[in-house]
Amino acid sequence: MEPKEIAKRSAGNFLIFAACAFILWILAAAIDWVAQIVRLSSPERLPALATSIVSSSTLQAIVAIWLLTAAFAIAFPTMLTPLSATTTLMFDVGYGILGALTGFGIAIGLFGGGWSILLRAVIYSALIAAGFIAVRIWLSREDLSTNHRKRWTIAGIIALASPFVLLWG
């Protein structure tokens, strides 16, 4: 699959999930407002949910898994063929999740819950896209197929970055 096709599909997933998450947050806020009127919910319920989404380590885990999988695909190019379907699925799901977090982040920010989740989702999305482009530029298909020092260096850097993202991302 061509990088342009992957980027197009990932961007589509990102936007669809962002729109759905935004609408979901609005619907949840409306239901929570009605539930507060009939005393089935408290005013702290929605802000508590926003706080748990913002403090979730899901985003960090997704990025760390992407990095480690990319490092393995670069270090062991013979695994690239079996990993291609997995990698494509990972990008689809990953960008969908980042899109959903972005949609939640916009809704949470608009309703006074802070912009932290939106900023983190956008920053991670931009870094992943930039990293994908950089690796494509620095590592040609020829470099990937040979036992080249550049390939191992890039794979090592990416592999070492993944646990740091998981722990402190």
SEKE-556895 format. One record per residue (C-alpha): residue in one letter; z, y negated, x negated. Coordinates in steps of 0.25 Angstrom, whole numbers, padded with zeros to 4 digits, always signed. Each point is the difference from the previous one (the first is absolute). Layout:
BEGIN
AZYX ...
% end
This chain:
BEGIN
M+0000+0000+0000 E-0004-0014-0005 P+0011-0010-0004 K-0006-0010+0010 E+0001+0010+0012 I+0014+0003-0004 A+0004-0014+0000 K-0007-0003+0013 R+0007+0011+0007 S+0013-0003-0006 A-0001-0015+0004 G-0004+0005+0014 N+0013+0009+0001 F+0008-0011-0006 L-0004-0010+0011 I+0001+0010+0012 F+0014+0004-0004 A+0004-0015-0002 A-0005-0004+0013 C+0007+0012+0007 A+0013-0002-0007 F+0000-0015+0004 I-0003+0004+0014 L+0011+0011+0000 W+0010-0010-0005 I-0003-0010+0011 L+0001+0011+0010 A+0013+0005-0006 A+0006-0015+0000 A-0004-0001+0015 I+0006+0013+0004 D+0013-0004-0008 W+0000-0013+0007 V+0000+0007+0013 A+0010+0010-0005 Q+0010-0011-0004 I-0001-0006+0014 V+0005+0013+0006 R+0010+0002-0011 L-0007+0012-0006 S-0002-0007-0014 S+0007-0010-0008 P-0007-0013-0006 E+0003+0007-0014 R-0009+0012+0003 L-0014-0006-0004 P+0005-0008-0012 A+0007+0013-0005 L-0013+0008+0001 A-0007-0011-0007 T+0010+0001-0011 S-0002+0015-0001 I-0015-0001-0001 V+0001-0011-0011 S+0010+0008-0008 S-0008+0013+0001 S-0004+0007-0013 T-0012+0006+0007 L-0009-0011-0006 Q+0005+0003-0014 A-0002+0015+0002 I-0014-0001+0005 V-0004-0009-0012 A+0007+0009-0010 I-0007+0013+0006 W-0013-0007-0001 L+0002-0004-0015 L+0004+0014-0004 T-0011+0007+0007 A-0010-0010-0006 A+0006+0003-0014 F-0002+0015+0002 A-0014-0002+0005 I-0003-0009-0012 A+0007+0009-0010 F-0006+0013+0005 P-0014-0003+0006 T-0003+0014+0003 M+0011-0002+0011 L-0008-0012+0006 T-0009+0009+0008 P+0011+0007+0008 L+0008-0013+0000 S-0011-0008+0005 A+0002+0004+0015 T+0015-0002-0002 T-0002-0013-0007 T-0009-0005+0011 L+0010+0004+0010 M+0012-0006-0008 F-0008-0014+0000 D-0003+0001+0015 V+0015+0003+0004 G+0006-0009-0011 Y-0008-0012+0004 G+0002+0003+0014 I+0015+0000-0003 L-0001-0013-0008 G-0008-0006+0012 A+0011+0004+0010 L+0011-0006-0009 T-0009-0012-0001 G-0001-0001+0015 F+0015+0002+0002 G+0002-0011-0011 I-0008-0010+0007 A+0007+0003+0013 I+0014+0000-0006 G-0003-0013-0008 L-0006-0007+0013 F+0013+0003+0007 G+0010-0004-0011 G+0003+0013-0007 G-0006-0005-0013 W-0012+0002-0008 S+0005+0010-0010 I-0008+0013+0005 L-0013-0008+0002 L+0001-0005-0014 R+0003+0014-0006 A-0011+0007+0008 V-0010-0011-0004 I+0004+0000-0015 Y-0001+0015-0001 S-0013+0001+0008 A-0006-0011-0010 L+0006+0007-0012 I-0006+0014+0004 A-0013-0006+0003 A-0001-0007-0013 G+0005+0012-0008 F-0011+0009+0007 I-0010-0010-0004 A+0005-0002-0015 V+0000+0015-0002 R-0014+0001+0005 I-0004-0011-0009 W+0007+0005-0013 L-0002+0015+0003 S-0014+0004+0002 R-0004+0014+0005 E-0004+0004-0014 D+0014-0004-0005 L+0006+0008+0011 S-0008+0013-0003 T+0003+0000-0015 N+0013+0002-0007 H+0000-0015-0003 R+0012-0008-0006 K-0002-0011+0010 R+0002+0010+0012 W+0013+0005-0005 T+0005-0014-0003 I-0003-0005+0014 A+0006+0013+0006 G+0012-0001-0008 I+0003-0015+0004 I-0003+0003+0015 A+0009+0013-0001 L+0012-0008-0007 A-0002-0012+0011 S+0002+0010+0012 P+0015+0003-0002 F+0003-0015-0003 V-0007-0004+0013 L+0008+0011+0008 L+0013-0005-0006 W-0001-0015+0000 G-0013-0003+0007 
% end
